[in-house]
Amino acid sequence: MLVTVERETGGSWRAVDVRGDPDHPVTRGFLCAKVDRYLERTYHPDRLARPLRRVGAKGEGRFAPLSWDDALDEIAARLKRVVHESGPQAVLPYSYAGTMGLIQGSSMDRRFFHRLGASLLDRTICSTAGGVGMQMTVGQNVGTDTEAVGDAKLVVLWGTNTLTSNPHLWPLVRAAREQGAPVIAIDPLTTRTTAQCDRHFMIRPGTDAALALGMMHVIFAEGLADRDYLERHALGADALEARVREYPVERVAEITELPAGDIRWLAREYARAKPAFIRVNYGLQRHAGGGMAVRCIASLPAVAGHWRHPAGGVQLSTSAAHKFDKAALERFDLIPPGTRTINMSRLAEALAEPGAGVGGPPVRALVVYNSNPGAVAPDRARVRRGLAREDLFTVVLEHFVTDTALFADLVLPATTQLEHWDVHLAYGHYYVTLNRPSIAAVGDALPNSEIFRRLAARMGFDEPCFRDSDKQMIRQALASGHRHMEGITFERLLEHGWARLNLPSPWAPYAEGGFATPSGKCELYSERLASRGLDPVPTYTPPRESREENPSLAARYPLALISPPAHQFLNSTFVNVDSLRKKAGAPTLRIHPDDAAPRAIADGLTVRCYNDRGGFRARAVVTVEVKRGVVQAPSIWWGKFASDGMNANETTSLALTDMGGGATFYDNLVEVAPAD
């Protein structure tokens, strides 16, 4: 991102424009619809400029300003009291990726909490199920080189609304299509992306693993498998071939609610295209069998031999190829032995009195940064009840008074991407990016790293690592010694802004095997999964809330709710940017006409979507663009911008995925009715 600044009266710099870097090989000069409005967010009139102390009841949002010294002194004193009375594990950090980057998200903050002895946070809310599914199959969350996608002969966009969540991939998809490659979408919803594809398979949510197994059934049965690649570079091909015999096309058609002929067509086209590329995204792994679903899809390129080519294979993420020195950044050596880990997807449980379900002492202090759990965490009503505990000391580092900050005892103003140093890995390409500050901090805001640096001093942490500057930590992150990082220095990034990892271009990561698994092969049979009590061979796990697994629940709540972010939002980020929220409109719920009619729901009617956990109101959109039996409500609205103060997470559960302990946001049965 390039930032244009102008000198203001008085000598300070003001950002006046943001745009993509036209020289970048992947982003190619454009920004997504959200980040294109980043200046509105940075200079928003509600931007936090000074530390705040709560003066009203929790949740009211009444605060009074105070100085940084007073705020930090109070936080240190309260944390020391909690540690003295209940032990350091009564303190819980809660963070994710609201502000992206290694320095502002996983450096001085991690050092601080590790040295304190606070509970560890298992950061599972987004991607862990799919990440583990990839690891158990190919060894790491590394896949196809984005820059090679234009040479694919078939593109499958599986569970991804690419034009919204991965727009920089689309020009490469379009390049492949211009050379004759069909573009196929697999999605239970009609989206901006599916409307641009050659074919759209409207799959039943949570059944993607069954479709992948059915495709492999056809590929093996019709002699389309790449036997040579499997023999040389895969482990367990015979076990997989036996497994997929259990998934004939007719059975898969019943499970997925796709026509049998379409399944056969897709399998044959996929196997014959040399190479074929699959872009799989995180939505389809947010159900009970999410890890196994990604594992099944990740097995396809080995079976069909597509890993032989740079443009072939599957991409869930490119993140694991970025080999930063996380040990130097986070200082795992400071963690006291025996420190417990709390899964962030079960925050509602962790905040419950008296700490039931998490073991150890009740959580008495919560420090939130780079996240908004009051809006995004599952089972939102229980989360908010936990945040409302008067005995819970809560500190929030933020840009705005969010749904979470409303419950904070102290709110600290943090900097945005335009105001601090950072270094970034990537999920969709193989470039490292330097984040340089373009302007001075707005008001009295401080970078997260500096806030934790100052807190460490007040807590008496005198180890040298707590005096490292942001630029020193960037250098530490880059100096991992891994071959992927060779030649990537702070000076090079300072001059160019970004640099490709030390990899061939284009890169075919598994053309000659070399999988990062214990066997060095694509593990279609996994001893690691067997040791965890999971099926070692790819299989299908139905959604936990489904007619197969819980028919009585499905009888009461027959509709499956999917709640991806609106096109204009990045989860709960950007919801308060006026121009974006106006484009998104009011909260809506899309429902198929066949589901709307028996419920007396007309287009535009206010409806209530609910289950035993809670409910929310939205405006009905009756449309064939959503599959029968499925409803879709864009998330994640802040309560203050919804008429009833609620969002889709009123209905989501604390249940976890099969691998990685991830959230199951899309494993969620509901009913919809006209609002009272």
N, C-alpha and C positions, 0 to 999 in steps of 0.2 A: 504494500500500500504506500503510495506516494502522498505526502502531505504538503500542501502549499501554505506558507505562512506569510503574514504581512506585519510590518512594524506599526505598533499603535502609538498614540501620543503617550509619552512617558517612557518609551523605549522597550516595552514588553512586546512579545510576539503573539499573534493570534492566528490560529489555523483558519483558513478560509475555503479550503477545498481538500477533498480526499478522492483519490482515484487509484485504479490498479496500475501496476508497473507494466508498461507495454513490452518491456524487454524480457519479462519473466516467461519461460517456456510453457508454463501451465496456466497461470492466471491471466496472462496475455492482455493486461490493460483494463480489466473490468472487475468490479466488485459485485457481490450479491446484493439483493434488494435491501437487506438489513444493514450491512456495513456501509453501504452507500450513504446512509443517513447518520453516520457516526458523529458528525459534527453537531447534529441536533441533540444527540445524547450527551456529548461532552459539555456543551454550553446550555444544557437544559435549565430552565429557571428553578427547577426543584432539586438541582444537583446539590449534594451535601458539601458544605464548605468548611464546617467547623465540627469538632466533637460535640456530641449531644448526650445529656443524661436524662433518663426517664423521670418525669415528674407526675405522671398519671398512672392509672392502672395498666397492667400489661395488656397490650392489644389496642389501647386507645390512641396511641401515637402522639402523646403529649410529651414534649421534650424541652429542655433548656440547654443553651450552649455552655460550654466550659472550655478551659484551656487544655492544650495537649498535656502539659505537665500534670494537671490535676486528674485528667482522664487516665493517664498511664499509671500514676501513683495509686489511684483507686483500683484499677484492674489488678495491679501487682499485689496490693494488700488483700483483695478478695480472693485471688488465686492462692496466695500463701495460706489464708485461713482455711480454704477448702482442703488443701494438701495436708495441713496440720490436723484437721478434724477427721477427714475421711480418706486420706491418702491421695497420691497424685493421679491414680486411675479414675478418680471421681471427676476429673477434667476430661472433656471430650472435644477435640477439634472436629469441625465439619466443613469440608471444602470440596469443590470439584473444579469446573472449568469455566466459570463465569468470566473471569479474567484469565486469558490463556497465556501460557508461557512457563518455562521452567523456573525462572527467578521469582516471579510473583505468585507462583502456585506450588512450588515444591523445592524450596531451598531453605531460606532462613526460617520460614514457618515450621518446616519439618525438624530442623535442628532444635528450635525452641521447644517444641512439644516432646521430642525424643529426650532432650536433656531434663525436662520437667518430670518425665516419667508418666505423662498422660496416656490415657487409653489410645491405642492405635485405631485408625479408621480404615476399614476395608472399602475402598472407593469403587463400588459395584453398580452404581445407579444407571450407567449408560451401556457399557460395552463388554462386560467381563464374560458373559455366557458365550458370545460369538468368538471372543478372543481366545478362550480356552478351547472351544471347538476347533479353531484353526491350529492351535498349538498341539492338540492331541492328534492332528492329522498331518500337517506339514511342518510342525515343530515351532512355528513362530507366526505372529500376525504380520506376515509379509507376503505380498502377492504380486500380481501383474504390474509391470511398469506402465503408469498412466500414459506416458509419452508414446508408447507403442500401440495404443488401442486403435488408432486410425488404420492399422493394417489388419485388423480382425476381419474375418469373413462372416461372422455372426456375432451379434452383441445381445446378451441377455441381461436386462435390468431387473434384478430379482429383489423385490421388497425395497425398492429405492425410488424416491421421488427426486430424480437427479436434478431436474431444473430448479428445484427449491433447495435441496440439501447438499448438492454437489455440482453446481452449475459449471464449474471450470472443466468438468469432464465432458460436457455436452458437445463442444466443438470437435472433440476427437471422436465421439460417437457419430456425429454428423459426417466427419471425414470418412469413417468406415462405411457408412450408408452410401455416400457418393460413389464409393468403389463397388457397390453392389451388395453390401452386407445387410441382411434383414436385421431389424432392431425389434426385440421382443420384450414386452413388459409382463411381469408376473406380480400381481397386486390385487387385493380384494377391493380396491378403490379405483375410480377414475380420477387421475390427477393431471396436472399440467404436463407431466412426463408421459403418462400412458397415452394421452391424446396425440402425442407426436410420434408414437411408435407404429410399426407396421402391423403388429398383432398384440393383443392384450389378453392375457389369461387371468380371469377373475377368480383367483383361488380362494378357497375357504381359509380364513385366518388360522394360523398355527399348524397347517398341514404341509408346509413346504418340504419337510423331510420325506414325507410319503411321496411327493412328486419326484424328488431327486432319486429315491429308490426305484420308483416306477420307470423313470428314464433309464436308469442303469439296468433294470430288468430287460428292457428292449435292446439296449446296446450289447449286453452279453448274449442274449438269446439270438440276435440276428447277426452275430459275428462282426460287430462293429467296434469291439474293444481293441485297444492297442496292446496286444499281448506282449509284444517285445518291451514296451515301456514298463508294463506291469511286472514282467519277469525281472527286469534289471533294476527298477527303481521303486518298487512297491513291496510292502509286506502285508500278507493277508488277503491277497486277491481271491484265492479260492474260498475263503470264509465269506468275503463280501458277495461273491457270485452265488454262494448258497443262500445267503440272506435275501438277496433281491428276488430269488425265486418265490419268496413268500409275498411278494408285492407285484402280482400280475396287474396288467393295465386296468382290468375291470375292477379289481379291488381298490386300486389307487383312484380311479374315477369316482367311486363311491365316497372315499374319504375326502378327496379334495373338492368334489363337486365340479370337476372339469370333464368335458367329453372325452371318452376313451380315444377317439380319433385324434384329438388335439394333443394328447399326451404322446401318442406314437409319433405324430408328426414332429413334435418338438424334440423328442429323443433322437430321431433319425437326422434331422437337420443339425442338431448339436454335434452329433458324432461325426458327421461327414464334413462339416465346415473345418477347414484347416488353415488357421486356427480359429477357435471360438473363445470369446471372452465373456465372463460373468462378473457383473458388479453386484455384489450382495451388500445389503446395508443392515443397520442394527434393529430396525423395527421388527423383523421376523424372528429375532432371538429373544424377544421380550415375552416369552411364555414358558410354560413348565419344561418343554423339551427344546428350549432355544439353543443350547450348546450343541445338542445332537443334530438339530436342523442345519446349523452351519457346518458341522462335520460332514453330514451327508452331501451337502452342496460342494464342499471342498474336496470331496472324493472324486467328483465327476471329471475334473481335468486329467487326473492320473488314469482313470479308466479309459478315457477317449484319447489320451496322448497329447493333450493341448499344451501341457507344460513345455513341450519341445520348442515352442515358438515364443518370442518376446510378447506378441500380441495375444497369446493364449493364456488360459488359466483362470484364476478367480482373484478378485481383490475385495477384501473386507476393509483392510487398512494397510498403510505402508509404515505405520508408526514404529514397529519393532526394528526396522532397519537403521533408525537413527540411534546410534550407539553412544549417547552421552554418558558421562561418568556420574551416574545417579548416586553412587555411594559417596562420592566426594561432596555432592550437592546436599544430600539429605542426612548424611552422617548416621547411618544405621547403627554404628558402633556405640552411639550414645543411648540406645534403647536399653532400659534395665531388663534383665532376664525375667521371663514370666509375665511380661506385660500383656494384658488381654487385648483382643481385637474386636471391635464392634462394627457390624455390617451397616453401612450408611442406608441401605435400602430398608432397614428395620428400625429407623430412628424413632418411630412411634413407640415401639416396644422399649427402646433404650431409655426414653424419657419417662416411661411409666413409673409410678411409685409402686414398690420400693426398688426399682431397677430390675424388675422381673425379666427373666429370659436372657439377660446378657452376662450374668455371673459377676462376681465382685461387687464393689460398692455401687450404690445408686449414682447416676450422673448428677452432679451438683453444680457443675460449671460447663457452659457450652460456648465455644468460640467459633463463630461462623464467618467464613470469608469465601469469596468466589462461588457462592451458592445462595439459593433462596429456598431452603427446605420447607418454609411455611407455605410455599406454592407448589413445589415440585416433588416432594417426598410422598411415597404411597400412603394411603389411608390418612388423608390430610386432616380429617376431623380429630383423630387421635394425636397427630403431630401437634396441632394447635393447642389441644388440651395440655400436652406436655410442655409446650413453650409458655403456657400461661401459669405454670407452677410458680408460686411466690418464692419458693425456696431454691429455684433454679437461677443462678447468676448467668446471664447471657450477654455476650459481647458480639457485635456484628460489625465487620468491616465492609463498607458499601459505598456505592455512588448515590443511592437514593434510599428513601424510607420504603422498603419493600414489605411484603407480607410477613417476612421474618423479622425485619427491623422493628416493626410495630411492637414486638414483644421483648425487645432488647432493653437491658438496663443501661448499656452504653453503646452508642453508635459512633464509629470512627470513620471519617471521610477518607476514602482510598482514591488513588489515581486511576485514570483510564490508560488505554494503550498509547495515547498520544503524549503521555506525561512521564513515562518511566522507561528504564532500560529492561530488556528481556531478550531471550533467545528461544526460538520456537522449532519444534519438530513439525511434521506434517502427517496428516492422515491419508492424503490423496495424491502425494507425489514424493519425490526423493530429494527435496531441497531443504537445507537449514536456512532459517531466516533470522536476521538480527532486528530487534525492535529498538529503535533509537527514539529518545524523547524529542518531540517536535516543539512543544511549548512548555512553559512553566506550569506547575500544578495549579489547578483552579482552586482559589481560596486557600485554605490551610491543609488541603489533602496531602497525604503522604503515600508512597508506595507501600504495598504489603510488607515487602522486605524490610523497609526502614521501621515500620511499626513494630515488627517482631524483634528487630535489632535493638530498639529502644526498650521494649519490654524485657528482653534478656538482660540488659544492663540493670534494670530495676529489680529483677529477680536475683541478682548477684551472680549470674552466669559469666565467669571470667575467662572461659576458654577462648583461644585466639580466633576460632571459627566464627564467633559471634561479632567479630569486628571486620569481617570480610565485606568489602564493598560489592555492589551489584556487578560492576565490571570485573572484579576479581572472580566472582562466582561464575560469570559467563566463561571466563578463561578456564576455570576448573572443570566446567561441564564439557568443554570442547576437548580437553586433554585426556581423553579416555584411553588413548593408545590403540583403539580398535581400527582395523584397516579401513572401515567405512568412513572414519573421521579424518583420515590422513589428508593433510593439506588444507583442512578447514580451520583457520585461525581467526582470532578476534580481529586482527588487522585486515585480513581479507574480507571479512564480513563488513567491517567498518567502511571499506572502500566500495564494495559491490552491493551490499545489502543482503544478498543471499548467495548460496553456493550449493551445487549438487554434491551429494554424498560421493565418496570415492568408489563409484560403481561404473560398469560399462554402460553405454547409452546407444541403443536401448538395452535393457537388462532382461534376460530370461533367467530368473532365479533358480529354477529347478530343471533346466533343459537337460542337464546330465546328472540328475539326482541332487545329491548334496543337501538333502532335507535336514533341518535342524532338530531332528528327532533322535532318541537314543540309538535307533538302528541306522540312522542316516538315510532312511527311506520314507516314502509316503506311507504312513502307518494306517492301513485299512483295517488292521487288527492292532489294538493298542493294549499292551500289558499295563500301562499306567492307568487306563480307565478300569481295567479289570481289578487292579489293586484297590481302587476306590469303590468297588462294588457296583460299577456301572457296566453296561454292555460293552464289551471291547470292539464290537463290530457295529458299523453304522446301522441305526434303526429308527423307527418312528415312535415318538412319545406324544400322545394326544395332549392338547391343552388340559390343564387341571380343571378348569371350569368349562366343561363341554358335555355334549350328550353322551359321549363314550364313558367319560370318567365320573360324571356326576349327573345322571339323568334327572334326579329329583330337583336339583338346582336349576338345570336347564329347562325344566317344565315351568318353574316359577319365573325365571329370568331367561327368556329364550333368545335375546339379542346379544351379539358380541360387540362390545364397544372398542373401537380403535381411536386413539387420541393423539395423533402426531401434532407437532406445533403448526400453527398457521404459517403460511408462506412468509409473512412479514415478521415473524418472531423467531428467536433462537431460544427455544424452551421459554423461560420466563424473562430473558433479556430482550430489550427493545419494546416490551409491552407498553411502557409508559411514554414512548416517543410518539407524540401526537399524530404526526403524518402517517406513520406506519399503522397505528391503531385505527385511524379513520379508514385506511384502506382495508384493514382486516374486517371492519364492521363490528357488530355486536356478536357475542358468542352464538354459534349456530350448531345444529345437529342435523346431519344428513341422514335420511332414512328412505328406503326403497318404497315405491307406491304400494307394493303388495303387503308390506309391513305397516304402512301408514293407514291404509283404508280400514282394516278391522279395529284399529285403535282410535278411529275418528280424528285422525290427525291430518290437517290440511296445511298446505304450504304457507309459511309465515306465522303459524300458530305458535304461541309460547308453550313449550312442553317441559316436563320434568323427566330427567333420566336418572334412574335410581336402582339401588340394590340394598342388601342388608347393611352395607357399610355407610351409606349416605346417598346424597343425590345433588343435582344441580339443575338450573334452568337454562334453557337455550331456545333460540328461534328455529323452528323446524324448516328444513329444506327438503322437500319431497322430490326425489330424483332417482333415475335409474343409474346414476353414476356411483352408486354404492351397491354392493352385493346384497341380495336378499338375505335376511338374517343377521345383517351387520349394520351398525350405526357408527357414524364418525362425528366426533366433536373436537374441533381444533383446540389444542391446549397451548400454553398453560397461562390462562388469564390470571392477572392479579385480582384478588378479591375486591379491591376498591374500584375496579373497572367492570365488574360484573353486577348485574342488578340484584342478585341475591347474595353476593359476596363469596360465591362458591366457584369451583372449577372441576374438571373431570377427575382429579385425584381424590375427590370425595368418595369415589366408587372403587378405586384401585386397592389391591390387597398387599399384605406383607409377605405373601408366598414368594419363594425364590426359584430361580432356574435350576436345571439339573446340573449344570457346570458353572463355576465361577460365582455362585451366590448372587446372581443378578436379579434386578427387579422384573416383575412379570406384569408390566403395565397393560399389555394387550391380551392377557389371559383373564378376561373380565366380562362376566355375563351381567346384563342389566335388563330392565324393562323401561319402556317409555310410555308416557301418558300425557294427555292435556294437563297443563298446570292448573291448580286450583285457583 
